[in-house]
Amino acid sequence: MAGAPLVKTCRVPARHGYAVETSPYFATRLACAASQYYGIAGCGTLLVLEQTETGIVPFRSFDWNDSLFDVTWSENNEHALVTGSGDGSLQLWDTENPLGPVQVFKEHTQEVYSVDWSQNRGEHLIVSGSWDHTVKVWDPMVKHSLATFSGHESVIYSTIWSPHIPGCFASASGDNTLRIWDMKMAGARIVIPAHQAEILTCDWGKYDQNLLVTGAVDCTLRCWDLRNVRQPIHHLAGHSYAIRRAKFSPFHASALASCSYDFSVRFWDISKPDSLLETVEHHTEFVCGLDFNLHIPGQVADCAWDETVKTYTPACLTVGH
C-alpha cells in the first residue's frame, strides 16, 4: 500500500470496531466504539486512544453492558463523548471520570445505531438514529429528548448534523431514503429516494451546505445537491460489498472517503472524471468506522471487525500531492 510506513495500529482484543472519531480538541486523540461478538451479543467498550510517535496506545477504556455502535465527541467539552448502544440508550462519558457514564438517556426502544454532536456554535445538541425508525434530538444537560422525528419506514443507520445550518440534520435508512430535517418542522423537509437499497451512511459536505453523500448496500456512493434532488450529481462505483460509512474531508471540498464490508477504504475526488484516487486494503474484516483528523491534514482513522484501529495518511492525501 502506498504510504504504508505511516500506518499506526492499535489492537483491541475481543472487540470489534463499529465507529471511530478523532477529537475536535486534541490532534492525537481518538475514540472507538467497539463490541464483543461482532455486536450480535455481549457488551460494548468505548476506547479512548492516544497517538504517539510510534503507535496508538489506550488512554481510557469504558465498558457498557450492551454493544456500542457509534461515538461522537462533544463540540464544547474536550472530555465529553456520547455513545449509542444496542439496548436503545445513549451514554454520556467524561474521560476525566473513569467510573462510568455521567448520564444515560433511554427513550429509544431498539438499537441506537447513530449519534452526532452538533458543530454549530452555541448549539449543544445531539442527534440519534435508531432501529425503532425514529430520530431524537437531545440536550446533554436535559434528561429527556427535546424532540422525536418520525417518518422513516425502516431502521435508521445514520444521522448527521449540517455543519452549516443550525437545527438541520440528515438521516439515512433501510427504507432507501435520505431525509433532511429541520428542528422547527415536525416532518422531513426533503425526502430523497437515494438508492434502490438500504442506505447505511450519509455525510454533509464541509464546504457546501447543499452537498451530501450517501453510501448503500448496492455498493455505490451518490452525491446529492439539495437544490435539485431528482438525480445524484455524482455516482461512485468501485466497492464490491455494502458501504458502511462515508465521510467528506475537512480540508478538501471535493474529497471524500468510504469504507466497506469488502475490507477496503477508498478515497475519491468528485471534481475529477475518474473519481477514485486510491484504495487502501489493510484490514482483514469489515471496515465499519472512518474519520478524518481535523488537526492533521490528510490523516485518516479507521476501525474494523478484525480488532484493530488504524491511523494513516494515504498517498493521495499527502501534503503537496
Summary of the structure (lengths in Angstrom):
residues: 321
radius of gyration: 17.8
end to end distance: 16.1
largest distance: 51.7
contacts: 1136
relative contact order: 0.14
helix: 3%
strand: 49%
